[in-house]
Amino acid sequence: MRLLAKGDGIIDPFQQDRAIRKLQHFCDGNFKLFMPAAVKREYGETFGVHLNQIRLAGFFAGGHADFIAIGWFIKTAQRNDRRMNMIYEKVDGIREAGHWRKVE
């Protein structure tokens, strides 16, 4: 699996591998255990999962039993910029409108 980034080409394979291992660690445990250090509320009920330079944007379903990741981006600045905030807002809109479906 390779993650592509707009303008940046392909993510450094080392960073990608670290992010995937970290995500697997979150999935093996429970995302709630990593709050607020690596899983942070960003907008409304939308959370960002911090995987080194990669961010997953999503929300919890069924309490904190399931994390639904809707989008991702590469964090390019220390603080969230307008582009990042727009992604979190869109994800929160998808959550509010119910335009997602959990696949069993």
QUIVENRA-V855633 format. One record per run of one state. SS is the DSSP state (alpha for helix, beta for strand, coil for the rest). FROM is the first residue (numbers start at 0). TO is the last residue. If there is no record, write none. Layout:
SS:FROM:TO / SS:FROM:TO
This chain:
coil:0:2 / beta:3:4 / coil:5:7 / beta:8:9 / coil:10:11 / alpha:12:27 / coil:28:29 / alpha:30:33 / coil:34:37 / beta:38:42 / coil:43:44 / beta:45:50 / coil:51:52 / beta:53:60 / coil:61:64 / beta:65:73 / coil:74:80 / alpha:81:96 / coil:97:103
